[in-house]
Structures are given as structure tokens and as C-alpha cells.
Amino acid sequence: MTLAPPSSAPIPTIAPALPPCVLDIEASGFGRHSYPIEVGYVLPDGRSCCMLIRPPPHWTHWDPGAEKVHGIPRPTLLAHGRAADEVARKLNADLAGSTVYCDGWAHDYAWLAALFDEAGVRPGFRLESVNTLFDDAALARLAGLQAGARAELGLSRHRASSDARALQHALLRLNER
């Protein structure tokens, strides 16, 4: 067997995996009658979007404790929020065919269902829990990595797009280890 002389061509490298698309939702509270008030997501290429959702008249539940966490007063939603169908269409346009990850799947799934039901539209993407990406030992480090990401990225607001960016950053760090 004869070996060819070494090539002077550069050695091909494998591109690092793109970060996952992540989504976060802020809501009017918790429980059966709560609903989404803001959705934010970060795409694998780093582009992000955040939208306030104007609650329709029959979405009336409001938890002042939740407002203290996210800092979004209901009058702001009424004045500046987008209609549910507009938000659902934008989500479908940007996330079409994607698997989108979140860290609060049980709540986020229910809130997205409420949004899409209100809009009369079917989601064009799949929502998955970050728990499907890593084992329990790795996931035990996720909250600490998210806090570190918030500090490193200078994210001070507890808002949907900031939380999504911190989660995506933390997932990348978790994947490095």
C-alpha cells in the first residue's frame, strides 16, 4: 500500500453546531386562566424577536405578583400589544418547521396553545423542553449557567427575549462541557 504525500490544502473543519432556537413566554400569572402576555425567541443565527400580546376581552385573569416579576402592566399590553393572530402568524413565519426549546415546557406549551387557539391558527413549529437535550446532571447546572449568561450579556430585565437569550447562551455553555 502506498501513501500519498501530505497535502498542503487546509484540513477541513467541522462547523460547530448551531445553537438551538429558544423561546420564552411571560404570562398574566399561573394556573388555568392565565394567558401569554409576551413571547420572545432567539433563532440559531442570533436574531431575536419579542412581542407583547394584547389580551382579548375574555382574557381577564391578572396576578399582581406575576406583574412584579415581569414588570409589564396590563395597560401597556392594551396600548402596545399585538393581536393574538398577528403574533401567531409571526411565530409561524419565523419558526416554520423548527424545533423550538424552552425551559418551562408545561407552562409555555399551555400558553402557546391559548395563543394559537385564540388566533385560530395551528403552530407551524414544535415546542420541546430543554430537558430532552441533556441528562439530569447537565440540567442541574442550567440555572447557574443562565444566571451567569444574564450577567455576562448584561441582561437585567426579566422579559421574554432576555430570558430566551440567556437560555440559549446557557445551553451553548452546557454543550461545551
Short mmCIF file of the C-alpha atoms (twelve columns), coordinates in Angstrom:
data_MODEL
# 
_entry.id   MODEL 
# 
loop_
_atom_site.group_PDB 
_atom_site.id 
_atom_site.type_symbol 
_atom_site.label_atom_id 
_atom_site.label_alt_id 
_atom_site.label_comp_id 
_atom_site.label_asym_id 
_atom_site.label_seq_id 
_atom_site.Cartn_x 
_atom_site.Cartn_y 
_atom_site.Cartn_z 
_atom_site.pdbx_PDB_model_num 
ATOM 1   C CA . MET A 1   0.000   0.000  0.000  1 
ATOM 2   C CA . THR A 2   1.351   3.423  -0.937 1 
ATOM 3   C CA . LEU A 3   0.610   6.555  0.992  1 
ATOM 4   C CA . ALA A 4   0.108   9.794  -0.813 1 
ATOM 5   C CA . PRO A 5   2.304   12.677 0.274  1 
ATOM 6   C CA . PRO A 6   0.695   15.076 2.735  1 
ATOM 7   C CA . SER A 7   -1.443  17.688 1.086  1 
ATOM 8   C CA . SER A 8   -0.777  21.366 1.563  1 
ATOM 9   C CA . ALA A 9   -4.509  22.030 1.363  1 
ATOM 10  C CA . PRO A 10  -6.074  23.147 4.629  1 
ATOM 11  C CA . ILE A 11  -7.630  20.431 6.729  1 
ATOM 12  C CA . PRO A 12  -11.398 20.751 6.553  1 
ATOM 13  C CA . THR A 13  -13.004 21.608 9.829  1 
ATOM 14  C CA . ILE A 14  -16.445 20.704 11.001 1 
ATOM 15  C CA . ALA A 15  -18.552 23.752 11.720 1 
ATOM 16  C CA . PRO A 16  -19.744 23.926 15.297 1 
ATOM 17  C CA . ALA A 17  -23.373 23.042 15.793 1 
ATOM 18  C CA . LEU A 18  -25.723 25.966 15.645 1 
ATOM 19  C CA . PRO A 19  -27.304 26.887 18.942 1 
ATOM 20  C CA . PRO A 20  -30.876 25.765 19.374 1 
ATOM 21  C CA . CYS A 21  -33.790 28.069 18.724 1 
ATOM 22  C CA . VAL A 22  -35.249 29.014 22.107 1 
ATOM 23  C CA . LEU A 23  -38.441 30.670 23.235 1 
ATOM 24  C CA . ASP A 24  -39.723 32.172 26.456 1 
ATOM 25  C CA . ILE A 25  -43.150 33.425 27.459 1 
ATOM 26  C CA . GLU A 26  -44.234 35.871 30.127 1 
ATOM 27  C CA . ALA A 27  -47.776 35.418 31.361 1 
ATOM 28  C CA . SER A 28  -50.585 37.035 33.309 1 
ATOM 29  C CA . GLY A 29  -49.977 34.593 36.133 1 
ATOM 30  C CA . PHE A 30  -50.069 30.845 36.665 1 
ATOM 31  C CA . GLY A 31  -52.958 28.442 36.600 1 
ATOM 32  C CA . ARG A 32  -55.912 27.604 34.411 1 
ATOM 33  C CA . HIS A 33  -56.994 31.094 33.497 1 
ATOM 34  C CA . SER A 34  -53.554 32.593 32.859 1 
ATOM 35  C CA . TYR A 35  -52.543 33.559 29.346 1 
ATOM 36  C CA . PRO A 36  -49.454 34.720 27.445 1 
ATOM 37  C CA . ILE A 37  -48.660 38.425 27.514 1 
ATOM 38  C CA . GLU A 38  -45.225 38.422 25.856 1 
ATOM 39  C CA . VAL A 39  -43.322 35.960 23.715 1 
ATOM 40  C CA . GLY A 40  -39.644 36.210 22.876 1 
ATOM 41  C CA . TYR A 41  -37.378 33.930 20.920 1 
ATOM 42  C CA . VAL A 42  -33.820 33.729 19.658 1 
ATOM 43  C CA . LEU A 43  -33.043 31.991 16.391 1 
ATOM 44  C CA . PRO A 44  -29.932 29.849 15.876 1 
ATOM 45  C CA . ASP A 45  -28.261 32.723 13.990 1 
ATOM 46  C CA . GLY A 46  -28.750 35.043 16.988 1 
ATOM 47  C CA . ARG A 47  -31.590 37.145 15.589 1 
ATOM 48  C CA . SER A 48  -34.348 37.660 18.114 1 
ATOM 49  C CA . CYS A 49  -37.890 38.892 18.359 1 
ATOM 50  C CA . CYS A 50  -40.055 39.965 21.256 1 
ATOM 51  C CA . MET A 51  -43.763 40.759 21.055 1 
ATOM 52  C CA . LEU A 52  -46.264 41.974 23.603 1 
ATOM 53  C CA . ILE A 53  -49.659 40.315 23.247 1 
ATOM 54  C CA . ARG A 54  -52.825 42.367 23.607 1 
ATOM 55  C CA . PRO A 55  -55.256 40.281 25.649 1 
ATOM 56  C CA . PRO A 56  -58.679 39.856 24.065 1 
ATOM 57  C CA . PRO A 57  -61.594 40.949 26.282 1 
ATOM 58  C CA . HIS A 58  -62.222 37.444 27.670 1 
ATOM 59  C CA . TRP A 59  -58.626 37.050 28.914 1 
ATOM 60  C CA . THR A 60  -59.206 38.714 32.281 1 
ATOM 61  C CA . HIS A 61  -57.006 36.858 34.807 1 
ATOM 62  C CA . TRP A 62  -54.299 39.116 36.207 1 
ATOM 63  C CA . ASP A 63  -51.883 38.264 39.001 1 
ATOM 64  C CA . PRO A 64  -50.163 41.336 40.518 1 
ATOM 65  C CA . GLY A 65  -47.374 39.028 41.733 1 
ATOM 66  C CA . ALA A 66  -46.596 37.989 38.154 1 
ATOM 67  C CA . GLU A 67  -46.563 41.650 37.133 1 
ATOM 68  C CA . LYS A 68  -43.953 42.325 39.804 1 
ATOM 69  C CA . VAL A 69  -41.740 39.659 38.217 1 
ATOM 70  C CA . HIS A 70  -42.059 40.636 34.547 1 
ATOM 71  C CA . GLY A 71  -42.790 44.337 35.060 1 
ATOM 72  C CA . ILE A 72  -45.400 44.569 32.315 1 
ATOM 73  C CA . PRO A 73  -48.601 46.334 33.419 1 
ATOM 74  C CA . ARG A 74  -51.854 45.273 31.764 1 
ATOM 75  C CA . PRO A 75  -52.499 48.801 30.390 1 
ATOM 76  C CA . THR A 76  -49.200 48.535 28.488 1 
ATOM 77  C CA . LEU A 77  -50.456 45.356 26.812 1 
ATOM 78  C CA . LEU A 78  -53.731 47.000 25.880 1 
ATOM 79  C CA . ALA A 79  -51.949 50.022 24.413 1 
ATOM 80  C CA . HIS A 80  -48.945 48.384 22.737 1 
ATOM 81  C CA . GLY A 81  -49.667 44.663 22.428 1 
ATOM 82  C CA . ARG A 82  -50.282 42.902 19.137 1 
ATOM 83  C CA . ALA A 83  -53.398 40.851 18.436 1 
ATOM 84  C CA . ALA A 84  -53.088 37.093 19.023 1 
ATOM 85  C CA . ASP A 85  -53.483 36.254 15.319 1 
ATOM 86  C CA . GLU A 86  -50.674 38.660 14.377 1 
ATOM 87  C CA . VAL A 87  -48.340 37.137 16.979 1 
ATOM 88  C CA . ALA A 88  -49.227 33.580 15.934 1 
ATOM 89  C CA . ARG A 89  -48.598 34.357 12.256 1 
ATOM 90  C CA . LYS A 90  -45.225 35.971 13.065 1 
ATOM 91  C CA . LEU A 91  -44.206 32.962 15.176 1 
ATOM 92  C CA . ASN A 92  -45.154 30.601 12.347 1 
ATOM 93  C CA . ALA A 93  -43.315 32.700 9.757  1 
ATOM 94  C CA . ASP A 94  -40.084 32.885 11.758 1 
ATOM 95  C CA . LEU A 95  -40.125 29.416 13.326 1 
ATOM 96  C CA . ALA A 96  -41.652 27.362 10.474 1 
ATOM 97  C CA . GLY A 97  -40.619 23.714 10.639 1 
ATOM 98  C CA . SER A 98  -38.274 24.282 13.587 1 
ATOM 99  C CA . THR A 99  -37.992 22.536 16.886 1 
ATOM 100 C CA . VAL A 100 -38.014 25.321 19.456 1 
ATOM 101 C CA . TYR A 101 -36.801 24.744 23.013 1 
ATOM 102 C CA . CYS A 102 -37.981 26.236 26.291 1 
ATOM 103 C CA . ASP A 103 -37.180 25.703 29.948 1 
ATOM 104 C CA . GLY A 104 -40.749 25.866 31.238 1 
ATOM 105 C CA . TRP A 105 -42.445 23.493 28.825 1 
ATOM 106 C CA . ALA A 106 -45.566 22.700 30.879 1 
ATOM 107 C CA . HIS A 107 -46.494 26.376 31.208 1 
ATOM 108 C CA . ASP A 108 -45.148 27.544 27.844 1 
ATOM 109 C CA . TYR A 109 -46.996 24.789 25.980 1 
ATOM 110 C CA . ALA A 110 -50.302 25.737 27.615 1 
ATOM 111 C CA . TRP A 111 -49.751 29.457 26.961 1 
ATOM 112 C CA . LEU A 112 -48.806 28.861 23.317 1 
ATOM 113 C CA . ALA A 113 -51.903 26.679 22.937 1 
ATOM 114 C CA . ALA A 114 -54.036 29.520 24.326 1 
ATOM 115 C CA . LEU A 115 -52.424 31.973 21.886 1 
ATOM 116 C CA . PHE A 116 -52.874 29.743 18.828 1 
ATOM 117 C CA . ASP A 117 -56.411 28.755 19.853 1 
ATOM 118 C CA . GLU A 118 -57.333 32.426 20.160 1 
ATOM 119 C CA . ALA A 119 -55.761 33.114 16.763 1 
ATOM 120 C CA . GLY A 120 -57.498 30.159 15.124 1 
ATOM 121 C CA . VAL A 121 -54.151 29.043 13.712 1 
ATOM 122 C CA . ARG A 122 -52.127 25.850 14.083 1 
ATOM 123 C CA . PRO A 123 -48.480 26.179 15.179 1 
ATOM 124 C CA . GLY A 124 -46.043 25.553 12.338 1 
ATOM 125 C CA . PHE A 125 -43.223 24.547 14.690 1 
ATOM 126 C CA . ARG A 126 -42.647 22.094 17.513 1 
ATOM 127 C CA . LEU A 127 -42.100 23.172 21.125 1 
ATOM 128 C CA . GLU A 128 -39.784 20.933 23.160 1 
ATOM 129 C CA . SER A 129 -38.348 21.065 26.637 1 
ATOM 130 C CA . VAL A 130 -34.624 21.633 27.091 1 
ATOM 131 C CA . ASN A 131 -34.864 18.521 29.272 1 
ATOM 132 C CA . THR A 132 -34.778 16.477 26.047 1 
ATOM 133 C CA . LEU A 133 -31.337 17.836 25.168 1 
ATOM 134 C CA . PHE A 134 -29.282 16.889 28.232 1 
ATOM 135 C CA . ASP A 135 -29.126 14.418 31.069 1 
ATOM 136 C CA . ASP A 136 -30.130 15.285 34.640 1 
ATOM 137 C CA . ALA A 137 -26.567 16.008 35.747 1 
ATOM 138 C CA . ALA A 138 -26.101 18.582 32.991 1 
ATOM 139 C CA . LEU A 139 -29.546 20.096 33.551 1 
ATOM 140 C CA . ALA A 140 -28.728 20.570 37.239 1 
ATOM 141 C CA . ARG A 141 -26.193 23.196 36.118 1 
ATOM 142 C CA . LEU A 142 -28.577 25.029 33.787 1 
ATOM 143 C CA . ALA A 143 -29.986 27.587 36.250 1 
ATOM 144 C CA . GLY A 144 -26.491 28.637 37.317 1 
ATOM 145 C CA . LEU A 145 -25.386 28.959 33.703 1 
ATOM 146 C CA . GLN A 146 -28.466 31.055 32.917 1 
ATOM 147 C CA . ALA A 147 -27.645 33.402 35.792 1 
ATOM 148 C CA . GLY A 148 -24.072 33.639 34.521 1 
ATOM 149 C CA . ALA A 149 -25.329 34.324 30.996 1 
ATOM 150 C CA . ARG A 150 -27.594 37.121 32.260 1 
ATOM 151 C CA . ALA A 151 -24.598 38.764 33.941 1 
ATOM 152 C CA . GLU A 152 -22.205 38.168 31.034 1 
ATOM 153 C CA . LEU A 153 -24.686 39.513 28.475 1 
ATOM 154 C CA . GLY A 154 -25.828 42.425 30.652 1 
ATOM 155 C CA . LEU A 155 -29.448 41.272 30.734 1 
ATOM 156 C CA . SER A 156 -31.158 42.916 33.670 1 
ATOM 157 C CA . ARG A 157 -34.841 42.764 32.708 1 
ATOM 158 C CA . HIS A 158 -36.939 39.659 33.319 1 
ATOM 159 C CA . ARG A 159 -38.553 39.742 29.899 1 
ATOM 160 C CA . ALA A 160 -39.221 37.045 27.335 1 
ATOM 161 C CA . SER A 161 -36.482 37.871 24.821 1 
ATOM 162 C CA . SER A 162 -33.872 38.439 27.537 1 
ATOM 163 C CA . ASP A 163 -34.769 35.139 29.164 1 
ATOM 164 C CA . ALA A 164 -34.635 33.370 25.780 1 
ATOM 165 C CA . ARG A 165 -31.191 34.852 25.027 1 
ATOM 166 C CA . ALA A 166 -29.873 33.826 28.458 1 
ATOM 167 C CA . LEU A 167 -31.253 30.309 27.965 1 
ATOM 168 C CA . GLN A 168 -29.681 29.946 24.532 1 
ATOM 169 C CA . HIS A 169 -26.334 31.181 25.870 1 
ATOM 170 C CA . ALA A 170 -26.546 28.782 28.833 1 
ATOM 171 C CA . LEU A 171 -27.374 25.846 26.550 1 
ATOM 172 C CA . LEU A 172 -24.302 26.629 24.452 1 
ATOM 173 C CA . ARG A 173 -22.144 26.666 27.596 1 
ATOM 174 C CA . LEU A 174 -23.694 23.409 28.757 1 
ATOM 175 C CA . ASN A 175 -22.931 21.853 25.387 1 
ATOM 176 C CA . GLU A 176 -19.267 22.890 25.679 1 
ATOM 177 C CA . ARG A 177 -18.776 20.789 28.777 1 
# 
